[in-house]
Amino acid sequence: MKAAIVTGSALNIGRAIALHLAREGFAILVTARQAEHDARETARLVEEAGGKAVVHMADITDPAQARGLVDAAVSAFGRLDVLVNNASVRRQTKFTDMTPEEWREIMSATLDGAFYCAHAAAPRIAEAGGGSIVNLGGMSAHVGAVGRVHAVTAKAGMVGLTRALAKELAADNITVNTVVPGSIETIRGAAAGGNHGRSALPDSLFGRRGHPDEIAAMVRFLCSPEARYVTGQTIHVNGGAFMP
């Protein structure tokens, strides 16, 4: 059985990704920083669907905890094949009111956390014979957004991280790609600007917001044998709202 870590998998897109990968036969390490009840619900849903799941809570802004996350997956499943860097923190703050602490919080949770997890996971994925790293980007990184300088910058950095890792890890048979969701129906707190910011992103051509399953399906494909020739790419899933 292959194994995957999905960071930020307690709710929303992360939960959908965990379930999609589980249906493809992956054992899932479910992780979040604080929402342990929701993380355990994700694990329950995975097991209800016939999959295997383990919950390991971690703060991936701490390199030691990121390494511990990877060690926990290998200990539980005997291997690691996939890392999905989905965890992120969202805030909405006017640029001139933004503090250095707010800037670092978002950069650390989104970009530093992805680096720490990938740095710990890549050798383990290589040991398994290769696999996939999928990073979750943000459409605002490509079109801009008011009140989200930190988030836009962090998500733009994910694209650079993806391209660099794709070149560096190809020799280990590891593909690295970014999936960029458009406006998706998710549950967000008030500090995130509501439900992904109703006016923050362009409208899709279909007159609706996307569903987490539509993002998860693309992630699932990128982790499949059929996608072994796809690497270093930034793939937009936004209903035609943005066409690069």
N, C-alpha and C positions, 0 to 999 in steps of 0.2 A: 504493500500500500504506500503510495506517495503521500507526502506531507507538505502542508502549507501553513505559513503564518500570515494572518490578516490583521494588521494593526488597526485600531479604532473600529473593531468589529462588533461592538455592543449594539449598535443601532444603524438604521438608514442604509447607505451604500455599503458600508463595511459588513453589515449583517447579510445583505443580499449576496455579496461576493462570497462570503463564507458558505452560504447555502448552495450557491451554484457550483463552487469547487467541490463541496461534499458530494453533490449528485454525480460528479465526474469521478468519484472514487478517492478523493483526497481526504486524509485525516487533517483536521483543522485545529490549530492552536488559536483560540479566541483570546484577544487581549484588548484591554483598555486601561486608562489611567485611573478612573474613579468609578465608572458606572458598572460596578461588579454585578449588581442584580440583573442589569440588562445583558451583560456579557454571559451570565449563566443561562439566561433565557435563549440567547443565540445558540449556546452549546446544546441546550435541550432541543431546540428546533432541528439542529444538525442531527442529533441522535434519533429524534423522532422520524427523520427522513431516512434513517438507516445508516447514517454516517458515524464517524468517531470524532469526538471533540474533547479538548482539554482547555480549561481556562487558566490563564496565567496573567495576573495583573502586573502592569509595569509602567513606569514613567520613562518613555523612550528618549526624553531630553537628557537623561543620565546614561552615559556610555556603558557603565557597569550593568545597569538594568536592561539595556538593549542587548548586551551580550548574554545576560541571564535568560532573556526571552528566547534567544536562539538555542541556548543550552537546554532549556526546558523542552523545546520542541524535539530536539534530537534525543533527549532522555526518554520522552514519552513515546516517540514514534520510530526511533532508530535511524532516522534520516531527515533531511530537509531538501525539498525540491523547488519550492516556490516561496517567495516573499512578496506580499502586497503591501506597499507603503501607502496606507489610506488615512492614517491618523493625522488630524489637523485641528487647530484651534482657530475659531473665527471671531473676529471683533470688528466693530464699526466705530471708527474714531476719526474725526477731522484731523488732517495732517498737522495743522498748526497747534492742535491740542494734544498730539500724540507724544507720549513720554518715551524716553529710552527704554524703560522697563516694558512698556507695551510692545515696542518694536522687537525687543529681544524675545519676549514671550512667544510671539507668532513665528518669528524666524526659527527659534529653537524647536518648537513643537512640530513645525512643518518640514523645514529643510534640514536642520541638524539631526532631528530624529530619524529622518529617512537615511541620512548618511550613516549614522551610528548603526542602524539596523542592517543596512546593506553591507557595511564593513564587517559586521559579525557574521552575517548569513552567507556571503559569497563563498568563503572557503568550504563551508558545509555543503552548499549546493554543488560545488565542484566535486567534492568527495562522493556525492550521489551520482555523478556522471553528467551533471549539467541540469539546467532547469531554467526558471524564469524569475525575473524581478519586474514587477509592474508598479509604477508610481502613479498616484492620482494627482492630476494637475487641476487647474481651474481656468475657466474661460475668461475670467476677469484679468488673468495674466496676459491675455492676448488682445483684449479690447479696453482695458483700464476700468477703474471703478472709483467713485468718490468715497472717501472715508475708509479706504482699504489699502493704503500704500504698503503696509507691512505684508498683508496677505498676497497682494498682487506680486510683490517682489519675491516673496518666498516661493510662490507657485511658478513664477518664471524661472527661478533657480532650479526647480525640479526638472525642467526641460534640459538645462545644461548638464545637470547631474546625470540624467538619462543618457544623453549623447556620449558623455565621457565614459560612463560605465559600460555602455554597449561596446565601445571600441576596446576598452581594457579587459573586459571579461569574456569576449568572444572566444578567446583561446581556451577558456574553461567550459565552452559549450553553454554559456549562460546568455540568454536574451534579456534585454532591458528595454522597456517601452513605457511611455506615459499615456494614460487615458485621461482625456479632458472632458468632464461632464459639462453639459449646458445647465439650464435651469431645471432642477430636479425636485420632485415632491419629497421633501425630507422634513424632519422635526428639528428645529433649531431654537436656541434660546434667544432672548431679546437682545443680548449683547452682540449676537452675530448679525443683527440687522433683520431679524424675522426669519421667514421661511426662505433662506438664501437670498433675501433682498428682492422683493417683488419687482422693483424698477431698475435693479442693478445691471441686468443682463438683457440682451436683445431677445425678442419673442421668437419662438420657433415657428417654422413654416406650417406647422400642423395645428397651431392655435391652442396648444396645451403644453404643460410642463412634462418633463420626462419622468420615468419611474426608475427607482433604484435597480430593478431587475434588468433594465436596458443598459445600464452601465456594467452591471455584473456579467452580463452575457459577453460583452467585449473583453473584459478581463479574463473570463473563462477561456475564450478563444485564444488569447495571447499565451495562456498557460498550457495549451493543448499541443499534441504532436504536430498538428496541421500548421502551427504558427512558428515552427523552428527556423524559418527563413526570414522572420520579421524581427528586426531589432533596431534600436536607436530612433524609433518613430514616436511622433506625437499624434495621437489619434483622437479626433474630436467626435463626441457623441452628443449632439445638441439639436437635432431636428432641423438642421439647416440654418440655425440662428447665426452662426459664424462660419464662413467658408474661407479658410486660409489659402 
